[in-house]
Amino acid sequence: MSKNSGDFSQQDILKMAQSPAGKQLIAMLQNADPTALQKAMEQVASGNYEQAKASLSPLMESQKIKSLLQQMGGKANG
């Protein structure tokens, strides 16, 4: 059984994270705040998607990250 958060399953998130754009996004988040990224990854692994979103929210203000999310088809504003 896959855990769902909105329109994404864990499998969708893993596929996205393994894509070139996903890898770029993870690298950008890690460079910006590795502690926040690690915390969010732990929260996602526990199924706490809303907490993970809150942990990464301050990092999502970056124009580069917003642009990359738009390219990936995500919502840069939450």
mmJSON file of the N, C-alpha and C atoms, coordinates in Angstrom:
{"data_MODEL":{"atom_site":{
"group_PDB":["ATOM","ATOM","ATOM","ATOM","ATOM","ATOM","ATOM","ATOM","ATOM","ATOM","ATOM","ATOM","ATOM","ATOM","ATOM","ATOM","ATOM","ATOM","ATOM","ATOM","ATOM","ATOM","ATOM","ATOM","ATOM","ATOM","ATOM","ATOM","ATOM","ATOM","ATOM","ATOM","ATOM","ATOM","ATOM","ATOM","ATOM","ATOM","ATOM","ATOM","ATOM","ATOM","ATOM","ATOM","ATOM","ATOM","ATOM","ATOM","ATOM","ATOM","ATOM","ATOM","ATOM","ATOM","ATOM","ATOM","ATOM","ATOM","ATOM","ATOM","ATOM","ATOM","ATOM","ATOM","ATOM","ATOM","ATOM","ATOM","ATOM","ATOM","ATOM","ATOM","ATOM","ATOM","ATOM","ATOM","ATOM","ATOM","ATOM","ATOM","ATOM","ATOM","ATOM","ATOM","ATOM","ATOM","ATOM","ATOM","ATOM","ATOM","ATOM","ATOM","ATOM","ATOM","ATOM","ATOM","ATOM","ATOM","ATOM","ATOM","ATOM","ATOM","ATOM","ATOM","ATOM","ATOM","ATOM","ATOM","ATOM","ATOM","ATOM","ATOM","ATOM","ATOM","ATOM","ATOM","ATOM","ATOM","ATOM","ATOM","ATOM","ATOM","ATOM","ATOM","ATOM","ATOM","ATOM","ATOM","ATOM","ATOM","ATOM","ATOM","ATOM","ATOM","ATOM","ATOM","ATOM","ATOM","ATOM","ATOM","ATOM","ATOM","ATOM","ATOM","ATOM","ATOM","ATOM","ATOM","ATOM","ATOM","ATOM","ATOM","ATOM","ATOM","ATOM","ATOM","ATOM","ATOM","ATOM","ATOM","ATOM","ATOM","ATOM","ATOM","ATOM","ATOM","ATOM","ATOM","ATOM","ATOM","ATOM","ATOM","ATOM","ATOM","ATOM","ATOM","ATOM","ATOM","ATOM","ATOM","ATOM","ATOM","ATOM","ATOM","ATOM","ATOM","ATOM","ATOM","ATOM","ATOM","ATOM","ATOM","ATOM","ATOM","ATOM","ATOM","ATOM","ATOM","ATOM","ATOM","ATOM","ATOM","ATOM","ATOM","ATOM","ATOM","ATOM","ATOM","ATOM","ATOM","ATOM","ATOM","ATOM","ATOM","ATOM","ATOM","ATOM","ATOM","ATOM","ATOM","ATOM","ATOM","ATOM","ATOM","ATOM","ATOM","ATOM","ATOM","ATOM","ATOM","ATOM","ATOM","ATOM","ATOM"],
"id":[1,2,3,4,5,6,7,8,9,10,11,12,13,14,15,16,17,18,19,20,21,22,23,24,25,26,27,28,29,30,31,32,33,34,35,36,37,38,39,40,41,42,43,44,45,46,47,48,49,50,51,52,53,54,55,56,57,58,59,60,61,62,63,64,65,66,67,68,69,70,71,72,73,74,75,76,77,78,79,80,81,82,83,84,85,86,87,88,89,90,91,92,93,94,95,96,97,98,99,100,101,102,103,104,105,106,107,108,109,110,111,112,113,114,115,116,117,118,119,120,121,122,123,124,125,126,127,128,129,130,131,132,133,134,135,136,137,138,139,140,141,142,143,144,145,146,147,148,149,150,151,152,153,154,155,156,157,158,159,160,161,162,163,164,165,166,167,168,169,170,171,172,173,174,175,176,177,178,179,180,181,182,183,184,185,186,187,188,189,190,191,192,193,194,195,196,197,198,199,200,201,202,203,204,205,206,207,208,209,210,211,212,213,214,215,216,217,218,219,220,221,222,223,224,225,226,227,228,229,230,231,232,233,234],
"type_symbol":["N","C","C","N","C","C","N","C","C","N","C","C","N","C","C","N","C","C","N","C","C","N","C","C","N","C","C","N","C","C","N","C","C","N","C","C","N","C","C","N","C","C","N","C","C","N","C","C","N","C","C","N","C","C","N","C","C","N","C","C","N","C","C","N","C","C","N","C","C","N","C","C","N","C","C","N","C","C","N","C","C","N","C","C","N","C","C","N","C","C","N","C","C","N","C","C","N","C","C","N","C","C","N","C","C","N","C","C","N","C","C","N","C","C","N","C","C","N","C","C","N","C","C","N","C","C","N","C","C","N","C","C","N","C","C","N","C","C","N","C","C","N","C","C","N","C","C","N","C","C","N","C","C","N","C","C","N","C","C","N","C","C","N","C","C","N","C","C","N","C","C","N","C","C","N","C","C","N","C","C","N","C","C","N","C","C","N","C","C","N","C","C","N","C","C","N","C","C","N","C","C","N","C","C","N","C","C","N","C","C","N","C","C","N","C","C","N","C","C","N","C","C","N","C","C","N","C","C","N","C","C","N","C","C"],
"label_atom_id":["N","CA","C","N","CA","C","N","CA","C","N","CA","C","N","CA","C","N","CA","C","N","CA","C","N","CA","C","N","CA","C","N","CA","C","N","CA","C","N","CA","C","N","CA","C","N","CA","C","N","CA","C","N","CA","C","N","CA","C","N","CA","C","N","CA","C","N","CA","C","N","CA","C","N","CA","C","N","CA","C","N","CA","C","N","CA","C","N","CA","C","N","CA","C","N","CA","C","N","CA","C","N","CA","C","N","CA","C","N","CA","C","N","CA","C","N","CA","C","N","CA","C","N","CA","C","N","CA","C","N","CA","C","N","CA","C","N","CA","C","N","CA","C","N","CA","C","N","CA","C","N","CA","C","N","CA","C","N","CA","C","N","CA","C","N","CA","C","N","CA","C","N","CA","C","N","CA","C","N","CA","C","N","CA","C","N","CA","C","N","CA","C","N","CA","C","N","CA","C","N","CA","C","N","CA","C","N","CA","C","N","CA","C","N","CA","C","N","CA","C","N","CA","C","N","CA","C","N","CA","C","N","CA","C","N","CA","C","N","CA","C","N","CA","C","N","CA","C","N","CA","C","N","CA","C","N","CA","C","N","CA","C","N","CA","C","N","CA","C","N","CA","C"],
"label_alt_id":[null,null,null,null,null,null,null,null,null,null,null,null,null,null,null,null,null,null,null,null,null,null,null,null,null,null,null,null,null,null,null,null,null,null,null,null,null,null,null,null,null,null,null,null,null,null,null,null,null,null,null,null,null,null,null,null,null,null,null,null,null,null,null,null,null,null,null,null,null,null,null,null,null,null,null,null,null,null,null,null,null,null,null,null,null,null,null,null,null,null,null,null,null,null,null,null,null,null,null,null,null,null,null,null,null,null,null,null,null,null,null,null,null,null,null,null,null,null,null,null,null,null,null,null,null,null,null,null,null,null,null,null,null,null,null,null,null,null,null,null,null,null,null,null,null,null,null,null,null,null,null,null,null,null,null,null,null,null,null,null,null,null,null,null,null,null,null,null,null,null,null,null,null,null,null,null,null,null,null,null,null,null,null,null,null,null,null,null,null,null,null,null,null,null,null,null,null,null,null,null,null,null,null,null,null,null,null,null,null,null,null,null,null,null,null,null,null,null,null,null,null,null,null,null,null,null,null,null,null,null,null,null,null,null],
"label_comp_id":["MET","MET","MET","SER","SER","SER","LYS","LYS","LYS","ASN","ASN","ASN","SER","SER","SER","GLY","GLY","GLY","ASP","ASP","ASP","PHE","PHE","PHE","SER","SER","SER","GLN","GLN","GLN","GLN","GLN","GLN","ASP","ASP","ASP","ILE","ILE","ILE","LEU","LEU","LEU","LYS","LYS","LYS","MET","MET","MET","ALA","ALA","ALA","GLN","GLN","GLN","SER","SER","SER","PRO","PRO","PRO","ALA","ALA","ALA","GLY","GLY","GLY","LYS","LYS","LYS","GLN","GLN","GLN","LEU","LEU","LEU","ILE","ILE","ILE","ALA","ALA","ALA","MET","MET","MET","LEU","LEU","LEU","GLN","GLN","GLN","ASN","ASN","ASN","ALA","ALA","ALA","ASP","ASP","ASP","PRO","PRO","PRO","THR","THR","THR","ALA","ALA","ALA","LEU","LEU","LEU","GLN","GLN","GLN","LYS","LYS","LYS","ALA","ALA","ALA","MET","MET","MET","GLU","GLU","GLU","GLN","GLN","GLN","VAL","VAL","VAL","ALA","ALA","ALA","SER","SER","SER","GLY","GLY","GLY","ASN","ASN","ASN","TYR","TYR","TYR","GLU","GLU","GLU","GLN","GLN","GLN","ALA","ALA","ALA","LYS","LYS","LYS","ALA","ALA","ALA","SER","SER","SER","LEU","LEU","LEU","SER","SER","SER","PRO","PRO","PRO","LEU","LEU","LEU","MET","MET","MET","GLU","GLU","GLU","SER","SER","SER","GLN","GLN","GLN","LYS","LYS","LYS","ILE","ILE","ILE","LYS","LYS","LYS","SER","SER","SER","LEU","LEU","LEU","LEU","LEU","LEU","GLN","GLN","GLN","GLN","GLN","GLN","MET","MET","MET","GLY","GLY","GLY","GLY","GLY","GLY","LYS","LYS","LYS","ALA","ALA","ALA","ASN","ASN","ASN","GLY","GLY","GLY"],
"label_asym_id":["A","A","A","A","A","A","A","A","A","A","A","A","A","A","A","A","A","A","A","A","A","A","A","A","A","A","A","A","A","A","A","A","A","A","A","A","A","A","A","A","A","A","A","A","A","A","A","A","A","A","A","A","A","A","A","A","A","A","A","A","A","A","A","A","A","A","A","A","A","A","A","A","A","A","A","A","A","A","A","A","A","A","A","A","A","A","A","A","A","A","A","A","A","A","A","A","A","A","A","A","A","A","A","A","A","A","A","A","A","A","A","A","A","A","A","A","A","A","A","A","A","A","A","A","A","A","A","A","A","A","A","A","A","A","A","A","A","A","A","A","A","A","A","A","A","A","A","A","A","A","A","A","A","A","A","A","A","A","A","A","A","A","A","A","A","A","A","A","A","A","A","A","A","A","A","A","A","A","A","A","A","A","A","A","A","A","A","A","A","A","A","A","A","A","A","A","A","A","A","A","A","A","A","A","A","A","A","A","A","A","A","A","A","A","A","A","A","A","A","A","A","A","A","A","A","A","A","A","A","A","A","A","A","A"],
"label_entity_id":["1","1","1","1","1","1","1","1","1","1","1","1","1","1","1","1","1","1","1","1","1","1","1","1","1","1","1","1","1","1","1","1","1","1","1","1","1","1","1","1","1","1","1","1","1","1","1","1","1","1","1","1","1","1","1","1","1","1","1","1","1","1","1","1","1","1","1","1","1","1","1","1","1","1","1","1","1","1","1","1","1","1","1","1","1","1","1","1","1","1","1","1","1","1","1","1","1","1","1","1","1","1","1","1","1","1","1","1","1","1","1","1","1","1","1","1","1","1","1","1","1","1","1","1","1","1","1","1","1","1","1","1","1","1","1","1","1","1","1","1","1","1","1","1","1","1","1","1","1","1","1","1","1","1","1","1","1","1","1","1","1","1","1","1","1","1","1","1","1","1","1","1","1","1","1","1","1","1","1","1","1","1","1","1","1","1","1","1","1","1","1","1","1","1","1","1","1","1","1","1","1","1","1","1","1","1","1","1","1","1","1","1","1","1","1","1","1","1","1","1","1","1","1","1","1","1","1","1","1","1","1","1","1","1"],
"label_seq_id":[1,1,1,2,2,2,3,3,3,4,4,4,5,5,5,6,6,6,7,7,7,8,8,8,9,9,9,10,10,10,11,11,11,12,12,12,13,13,13,14,14,14,15,15,15,16,16,16,17,17,17,18,18,18,19,19,19,20,20,20,21,21,21,22,22,22,23,23,23,24,24,24,25,25,25,26,26,26,27,27,27,28,28,28,29,29,29,30,30,30,31,31,31,32,32,32,33,33,33,34,34,34,35,35,35,36,36,36,37,37,37,38,38,38,39,39,39,40,40,40,41,41,41,42,42,42,43,43,43,44,44,44,45,45,45,46,46,46,47,47,47,48,48,48,49,49,49,50,50,50,51,51,51,52,52,52,53,53,53,54,54,54,55,55,55,56,56,56,57,57,57,58,58,58,59,59,59,60,60,60,61,61,61,62,62,62,63,63,63,64,64,64,65,65,65,66,66,66,67,67,67,68,68,68,69,69,69,70,70,70,71,71,71,72,72,72,73,73,73,74,74,74,75,75,75,76,76,76,77,77,77,78,78,78],
"pdbx_PDB_ins_code":[null,null,null,null,null,null,null,null,null,null,null,null,null,null,null,null,null,null,null,null,null,null,null,null,null,null,null,null,null,null,null,null,null,null,null,null,null,null,null,null,null,null,null,null,null,null,null,null,null,null,null,null,null,null,null,null,null,null,null,null,null,null,null,null,null,null,null,null,null,null,null,null,null,null,null,null,null,null,null,null,null,null,null,null,null,null,null,null,null,null,null,null,null,null,null,null,null,null,null,null,null,null,null,null,null,null,null,null,null,null,null,null,null,null,null,null,null,null,null,null,null,null,null,null,null,null,null,null,null,null,null,null,null,null,null,null,null,null,null,null,null,null,null,null,null,null,null,null,null,null,null,null,null,null,null,null,null,null,null,null,null,null,null,null,null,null,null,null,null,null,null,null,null,null,null,null,null,null,null,null,null,null,null,null,null,null,null,null,null,null,null,null,null,null,null,null,null,null,null,null,null,null,null,null,null,null,null,null,null,null,null,null,null,null,null,null,null,null,null,null,null,null,null,null,null,null,null,null,null,null,null,null,null,null],
"Cartn_x":[0.858,0.0,0.894,0.604,1.413,0.713,1.535,1.011,0.838,-0.269,-0.529,-0.559,-0.054,-0.136,-0.663,-1.93,-2.514,-2.541,-1.855,-1.849,-0.623,0.267,1.511,1.565,2.0,2.285,3.776,4.202,5.633,6.407,5.845,6.517,6.69,5.683,5.782,6.9,6.966,7.99,9.377,9.529,10.823,11.239,10.281,10.598,11.027,10.318,10.655,12.043,12.33,13.624,14.779,14.512,15.563,15.734,14.853,14.967,16.098,16.612,17.673,17.247,16.014,15.537,15.381,14.932,14.786,16.122,17.121,18.471,19.012,18.728,19.162,18.472,17.18,16.434,16.99,17.252,17.809,19.16,19.995,21.307,21.159,20.204,19.984,19.496,18.578,18.067,19.168,19.996,21.085,22.096,22.395,23.321,22.734,21.426,20.776,20.685,20.263,20.093,20.048,21.213,21.246,20.464,20.418,19.681,18.185,17.658,16.232,15.881,16.749,16.497,16.472,17.431,17.474,16.225,15.828,14.628,13.4,13.289,12.149,12.158,13.32,13.413,12.962,13.326,12.89,11.374,10.843,9.397,8.644,9.144,8.512,8.563,9.708,9.839,8.83,8.468,7.491,6.056,5.891,4.561,4.022,4.872,4.463,4.707,3.913,4.121,3.908,2.918,2.654,3.803,4.354,5.498,6.717,6.911,8.028,7.881,6.673,6.396,6.72,6.326,6.604,8.106,8.821,10.273,10.993,10.489,11.133,10.588,9.493,8.828,9.754,10.587,11.469,12.434,12.849,13.772,13.087,11.788,11.035,10.87,11.37,11.298,12.36,13.34,14.391,13.822,14.168,13.686,14.177,15.405,15.938,15.123,14.795,14.019,12.599,11.998,10.657,10.649,11.652,11.739,11.871,12.713,12.898,11.616,10.917,9.642,8.619,8.598,7.675,8.034,9.329,9.767,9.348,9.352,8.99,7.476,6.728,5.28,4.704,5.539,5.086,4.537,4.09,3.572,4.601,5.148,6.176,5.597,4.32,3.742,2.959,3.188,2.563,1.465],
"Cartn_y":[-1.183,0.0,1.233,2.174,3.391,4.501,5.289,6.451,7.582,8.29,9.395,10.712,11.726,13.096,13.924,14.279,15.011,14.139,14.559,13.832,12.937,12.879,12.143,10.951,9.812,8.653,8.688,7.822,7.744,7.362,6.497,6.096,7.274,8.125,9.319,10.222,10.402,11.267,10.69,9.379,8.75,8.886,8.678,8.827,10.259,11.222,12.62,12.934,12.423,12.688,12.085,11.011,10.359,10.947,11.856,12.505,13.529,13.942,14.968,16.255,16.708,17.926,17.695,16.516,16.191,16.167,15.6,15.576,16.991,17.828,19.226,19.935,19.682,20.298,19.867,18.583,18.087,18.724,18.851,19.486,20.946,21.649,23.053,23.182,22.305,22.339,21.986,21.024,20.614,21.735,22.442,23.572,24.714,24.904,26.005,25.73,24.511,24.179,22.664,22.043,20.582,20.032,20.772,20.314,20.265,21.304,21.341,20.229,19.976,18.913,17.556,17.3,16.022,15.835,16.903,16.85,16.533,17.195,16.967,15.545,15.023,13.655,12.654,12.901,12.032,12.114,13.316,13.497,12.795,12.886,12.201,10.691,10.182,8.745,8.267,9.146,8.813,9.072,9.607,9.898,11.252,12.093,13.426,14.463,14.398,15.258,16.74,17.045,18.447,19.04,18.262,18.749,18.931,18.02,18.139,19.405,19.66,20.871,22.113,22.105,23.246,23.41,22.306,22.371,22.982,22.695,23.195,24.535,24.959,26.181,27.39,27.668,28.84,28.744,27.531,27.351,27.559,27.394,27.512,28.96,29.885,31.297,31.655,30.805,31.034,31.04,32.05,32.135,30.95,30.489,29.346,28.094,27.904,26.724,26.829,28.014,28.206,27.886,28.362,28.128,26.634,25.951,24.519,23.756,24.123,23.462,23.669,24.864,25.124,24.251,24.086,23.235,21.778,21.383,20.007,19.817,20.918,20.824,20.956,21.36,21.541,22.933,23.175,24.486,25.173,26.271,26.975,27.725,27.969,28.75,27.896,26.604,25.729,24.982],
"Cartn_z":[0.0,0.0,0.0,-0.859,-0.897,-0.124,0.534,1.257,0.267,0.365,-0.549,0.182,-0.471,0.012,-1.143,-1.078,-2.187,-3.417,-4.458,-5.718,-5.886,-4.897,-5.028,-4.096,-4.614,-3.786,-3.47,-2.566,-2.268,-3.519,-4.345,-5.576,-6.527,-6.618,-7.469,-6.982,-5.679,-5.092,-5.347,-5.19,-5.44,-6.904,-7.825,-9.247,-9.546,-8.961,-9.185,-8.615,-7.436,-6.794,-7.582,-8.317,-9.087,-10.48,-10.869,-12.177,-12.128,-13.287,-13.294,-12.576,-12.816,-12.159,-10.652,-10.279,-8.864,-8.152,-8.804,-8.23,-8.088,-9.074,-9.018,-7.859,-7.685,-6.592,-5.233,-5.082,-3.822,-3.549,-4.564,-4.389,-3.973,-4.582,-4.233,-2.791,-2.388,-1.018,-0.017,-0.376,0.514,0.678,-0.403,-0.321,0.499,0.394,1.107,2.603,2.979,4.397,4.566,4.725,4.818,6.014,7.103,8.285,8.011,7.368,7.039,6.058,5.089,4.121,4.814,5.692,6.403,7.262,7.952,8.784,7.92,6.784,5.887,5.34,5.006,4.497,5.557,6.801,7.89,8.075,7.941,8.081,6.958,5.739,4.615,4.828,5.285,5.531,6.577,7.495,8.534,8.085,6.877,6.366,6.788,7.359,7.827,6.734,5.671,4.513,4.823,5.627,5.968,6.777,7.699,8.476,7.579,6.636,5.702,4.863,4.416,3.635,4.463,5.732,6.609,6.837,6.943,7.158,5.965,4.769,3.553,3.084,3.65,3.205,3.1,4.11,3.982,2.794,2.46,1.339,-0.005,-0.033,-1.274,-1.73,-0.967,-1.362,-2.399,-2.586,-3.567,-4.977,-5.765,-7.149,-7.973,-7.734,-8.48,-8.184,-6.92,-6.531,-7.074,-7.005,-7.56,-9.049,-9.767,-11.203,-11.504,-10.752,-10.964,-10.675,-9.621,-9.3,-10.417,-10.979,-12.086,-13.284,-13.538,-14.653,-14.408,-13.149,-12.786,-12.757,-12.857,-12.837,-11.457,-10.483,-9.116,-8.895,-7.701,-7.325,-6.433,-6.891,-6.137,-4.947,-4.954,-3.854,-2.874,-2.866,-1.882,-2.463],
"occupancy":[1.0,1.0,1.0,1.0,1.0,1.0,1.0,1.0,1.0,1.0,1.0,1.0,1.0,1.0,1.0,1.0,1.0,1.0,1.0,1.0,1.0,1.0,1.0,1.0,1.0,1.0,1.0,1.0,1.0,1.0,1.0,1.0,1.0,1.0,1.0,1.0,1.0,1.0,1.0,1.0,1.0,1.0,1.0,1.0,1.0,1.0,1.0,1.0,1.0,1.0,1.0,1.0,1.0,1.0,1.0,1.0,1.0,1.0,1.0,1.0,1.0,1.0,1.0,1.0,1.0,1.0,1.0,1.0,1.0,1.0,1.0,1.0,1.0,1.0,1.0,1.0,1.0,1.0,1.0,1.0,1.0,1.0,1.0,1.0,1.0,1.0,1.0,1.0,1.0,1.0,1.0,1.0,1.0,1.0,1.0,1.0,1.0,1.0,1.0,1.0,1.0,1.0,1.0,1.0,1.0,1.0,1.0,1.0,1.0,1.0,1.0,1.0,1.0,1.0,1.0,1.0,1.0,1.0,1.0,1.0,1.0,1.0,1.0,1.0,1.0,1.0,1.0,1.0,1.0,1.0,1.0,1.0,1.0,1.0,1.0,1.0,1.0,1.0,1.0,1.0,1.0,1.0,1.0,1.0,1.0,1.0,1.0,1.0,1.0,1.0,1.0,1.0,1.0,1.0,1.0,1.0,1.0,1.0,1.0,1.0,1.0,1.0,1.0,1.0,1.0,1.0,1.0,1.0,1.0,1.0,1.0,1.0,1.0,1.0,1.0,1.0,1.0,1.0,1.0,1.0,1.0,1.0,1.0,1.0,1.0,1.0,1.0,1.0,1.0,1.0,1.0,1.0,1.0,1.0,1.0,1.0,1.0,1.0,1.0,1.0,1.0,1.0,1.0,1.0,1.0,1.0,1.0,1.0,1.0,1.0,1.0,1.0,1.0,1.0,1.0,1.0,1.0,1.0,1.0,1.0,1.0,1.0,1.0,1.0,1.0,1.0,1.0,1.0,1.0,1.0,1.0,1.0,1.0,1.0],
"B_iso_or_equiv":[0.0,0.0,0.0,0.0,0.0,0.0,0.0,0.0,0.0,0.0,0.0,0.0,0.0,0.0,0.0,0.0,0.0,0.0,0.0,0.0,0.0,0.0,0.0,0.0,0.0,0.0,0.0,0.0,0.0,0.0,0.0,0.0,0.0,0.0,0.0,0.0,0.0,0.0,0.0,0.0,0.0,0.0,0.0,0.0,0.0,0.0,0.0,0.0,0.0,0.0,0.0,0.0,0.0,0.0,0.0,0.0,0.0,0.0,0.0,0.0,0.0,0.0,0.0,0.0,0.0,0.0,0.0,0.0,0.0,0.0,0.0,0.0,0.0,0.0,0.0,0.0,0.0,0.0,0.0,0.0,0.0,0.0,0.0,0.0,0.0,0.0,0.0,0.0,0.0,0.0,0.0,0.0,0.0,0.0,0.0,0.0,0.0,0.0,0.0,0.0,0.0,0.0,0.0,0.0,0.0,0.0,0.0,0.0,0.0,0.0,0.0,0.0,0.0,0.0,0.0,0.0,0.0,0.0,0.0,0.0,0.0,0.0,0.0,0.0,0.0,0.0,0.0,0.0,0.0,0.0,0.0,0.0,0.0,0.0,0.0,0.0,0.0,0.0,0.0,0.0,0.0,0.0,0.0,0.0,0.0,0.0,0.0,0.0,0.0,0.0,0.0,0.0,0.0,0.0,0.0,0.0,0.0,0.0,0.0,0.0,0.0,0.0,0.0,0.0,0.0,0.0,0.0,0.0,0.0,0.0,0.0,0.0,0.0,0.0,0.0,0.0,0.0,0.0,0.0,0.0,0.0,0.0,0.0,0.0,0.0,0.0,0.0,0.0,0.0,0.0,0.0,0.0,0.0,0.0,0.0,0.0,0.0,0.0,0.0,0.0,0.0,0.0,0.0,0.0,0.0,0.0,0.0,0.0,0.0,0.0,0.0,0.0,0.0,0.0,0.0,0.0,0.0,0.0,0.0,0.0,0.0,0.0,0.0,0.0,0.0,0.0,0.0,0.0,0.0,0.0,0.0,0.0,0.0,0.0],
"pdbx_formal_charge":[null,null,null,null,null,null,null,null,null,null,null,null,null,null,null,null,null,null,null,null,null,null,null,null,null,null,null,null,null,null,null,null,null,null,null,null,null,null,null,null,null,null,null,null,null,null,null,null,null,null,null,null,null,null,null,null,null,null,null,null,null,null,null,null,null,null,null,null,null,null,null,null,null,null,null,null,null,null,null,null,null,null,null,null,null,null,null,null,null,null,null,null,null,null,null,null,null,null,null,null,null,null,null,null,null,null,null,null,null,null,null,null,null,null,null,null,null,null,null,null,null,null,null,null,null,null,null,null,null,null,null,null,null,null,null,null,null,null,null,null,null,null,null,null,null,null,null,null,null,null,null,null,null,null,null,null,null,null,null,null,null,null,null,null,null,null,null,null,null,null,null,null,null,null,null,null,null,null,null,null,null,null,null,null,null,null,null,null,null,null,null,null,null,null,null,null,null,null,null,null,null,null,null,null,null,null,null,null,null,null,null,null,null,null,null,null,null,null,null,null,null,null,null,null,null,null,null,null,null,null,null,null,null,null],
"auth_seq_id":[1,1,1,2,2,2,3,3,3,4,4,4,5,5,5,6,6,6,7,7,7,8,8,8,9,9,9,10,10,10,11,11,11,12,12,12,13,13,13,14,14,14,15,15,15,16,16,16,17,17,17,18,18,18,19,19,19,20,20,20,21,21,21,22,22,22,23,23,23,24,24,24,25,25,25,26,26,26,27,27,27,28,28,28,29,29,29,30,30,30,31,31,31,32,32,32,33,33,33,34,34,34,35,35,35,36,36,36,37,37,37,38,38,38,39,39,39,40,40,40,41,41,41,42,42,42,43,43,43,44,44,44,45,45,45,46,46,46,47,47,47,48,48,48,49,49,49,50,50,50,51,51,51,52,52,52,53,53,53,54,54,54,55,55,55,56,56,56,57,57,57,58,58,58,59,59,59,60,60,60,61,61,61,62,62,62,63,63,63,64,64,64,65,65,65,66,66,66,67,67,67,68,68,68,69,69,69,70,70,70,71,71,71,72,72,72,73,73,73,74,74,74,75,75,75,76,76,76,77,77,77,78,78,78],
"auth_comp_id":["MET","MET","MET","SER","SER","SER","LYS","LYS","LYS","ASN","ASN","ASN","SER","SER","SER","GLY","GLY","GLY","ASP","ASP","ASP","PHE","PHE","PHE","SER","SER","SER","GLN","GLN","GLN","GLN","GLN","GLN","ASP","ASP","ASP","ILE","ILE","ILE","LEU","LEU","LEU","LYS","LYS","LYS","MET","MET","MET","ALA","ALA","ALA","GLN","GLN","GLN","SER","SER","SER","PRO","PRO","PRO","ALA","ALA","ALA","GLY","GLY","GLY","LYS","LYS","LYS","GLN","GLN","GLN","LEU","LEU","LEU","ILE","ILE","ILE","ALA","ALA","ALA","MET","MET","MET","LEU","LEU","LEU","GLN","GLN","GLN","ASN","ASN","ASN","ALA","ALA","ALA","ASP","ASP","ASP","PRO","PRO","PRO","THR","THR","THR","ALA","ALA","ALA","LEU","LEU","LEU","GLN","GLN","GLN","LYS","LYS","LYS","ALA","ALA","ALA","MET","MET","MET","GLU","GLU","GLU","GLN","GLN","GLN","VAL","VAL","VAL","ALA","ALA","ALA","SER","SER","SER","GLY","GLY","GLY","ASN","ASN","ASN","TYR","TYR","TYR","GLU","GLU","GLU","GLN","GLN","GLN","ALA","ALA","ALA","LYS","LYS","LYS","ALA","ALA","ALA","SER","SER","SER","LEU","LEU","LEU","SER","SER","SER","PRO","PRO","PRO","LEU","LEU","LEU","MET","MET","MET","GLU","GLU","GLU","SER","SER","SER","GLN","GLN","GLN","LYS","LYS","LYS","ILE","ILE","ILE","LYS","LYS","LYS","SER","SER","SER","LEU","LEU","LEU","LEU","LEU","LEU","GLN","GLN","GLN","GLN","GLN","GLN","MET","MET","MET","GLY","GLY","GLY","GLY","GLY","GLY","LYS","LYS","LYS","ALA","ALA","ALA","ASN","ASN","ASN","GLY","GLY","GLY"],
"auth_asym_id":["A","A","A","A","A","A","A","A","A","A","A","A","A","A","A","A","A","A","A","A","A","A","A","A","A","A","A","A","A","A","A","A","A","A","A","A","A","A","A","A","A","A","A","A","A","A","A","A","A","A","A","A","A","A","A","A","A","A","A","A","A","A","A","A","A","A","A","A","A","A","A","A","A","A","A","A","A","A","A","A","A","A","A","A","A","A","A","A","A","A","A","A","A","A","A","A","A","A","A","A","A","A","A","A","A","A","A","A","A","A","A","A","A","A","A","A","A","A","A","A","A","A","A","A","A","A","A","A","A","A","A","A","A","A","A","A","A","A","A","A","A","A","A","A","A","A","A","A","A","A","A","A","A","A","A","A","A","A","A","A","A","A","A","A","A","A","A","A","A","A","A","A","A","A","A","A","A","A","A","A","A","A","A","A","A","A","A","A","A","A","A","A","A","A","A","A","A","A","A","A","A","A","A","A","A","A","A","A","A","A","A","A","A","A","A","A","A","A","A","A","A","A","A","A","A","A","A","A","A","A","A","A","A","A"],
"auth_atom_id":["N","CA","C","N","CA","C","N","CA","C","N","CA","C","N","CA","C","N","CA","C","N","CA","C","N","CA","C","N","CA","C","N","CA","C","N","CA","C","N","CA","C","N","CA","C","N","CA","C","N","CA","C","N","CA","C","N","CA","C","N","CA","C","N","CA","C","N","CA","C","N","CA","C","N","CA","C","N","CA","C","N","CA","C","N","CA","C","N","CA","C","N","CA","C","N","CA","C","N","CA","C","N","CA","C","N","CA","C","N","CA","C","N","CA","C","N","CA","C","N","CA","C","N","CA","C","N","CA","C","N","CA","C","N","CA","C","N","CA","C","N","CA","C","N","CA","C","N","CA","C","N","CA","C","N","CA","C","N","CA","C","N","CA","C","N","CA","C","N","CA","C","N","CA","C","N","CA","C","N","CA","C","N","CA","C","N","CA","C","N","CA","C","N","CA","C","N","CA","C","N","CA","C","N","CA","C","N","CA","C","N","CA","C","N","CA","C","N","CA","C","N","CA","C","N","CA","C","N","CA","C","N","CA","C","N","CA","C","N","CA","C","N","CA","C","N","CA","C","N","CA","C","N","CA","C","N","CA","C","N","CA","C","N","CA","C","N","CA","C","N","CA","C"],
"pdbx_PDB_model_num":[1,1,1,1,1,1,1,1,1,1,1,1,1,1,1,1,1,1,1,1,1,1,1,1,1,1,1,1,1,1,1,1,1,1,1,1,1,1,1,1,1,1,1,1,1,1,1,1,1,1,1,1,1,1,1,1,1,1,1,1,1,1,1,1,1,1,1,1,1,1,1,1,1,1,1,1,1,1,1,1,1,1,1,1,1,1,1,1,1,1,1,1,1,1,1,1,1,1,1,1,1,1,1,1,1,1,1,1,1,1,1,1,1,1,1,1,1,1,1,1,1,1,1,1,1,1,1,1,1,1,1,1,1,1,1,1,1,1,1,1,1,1,1,1,1,1,1,1,1,1,1,1,1,1,1,1,1,1,1,1,1,1,1,1,1,1,1,1,1,1,1,1,1,1,1,1,1,1,1,1,1,1,1,1,1,1,1,1,1,1,1,1,1,1,1,1,1,1,1,1,1,1,1,1,1,1,1,1,1,1,1,1,1,1,1,1,1,1,1,1,1,1,1,1,1,1,1,1,1,1,1,1,1,1]
}}}
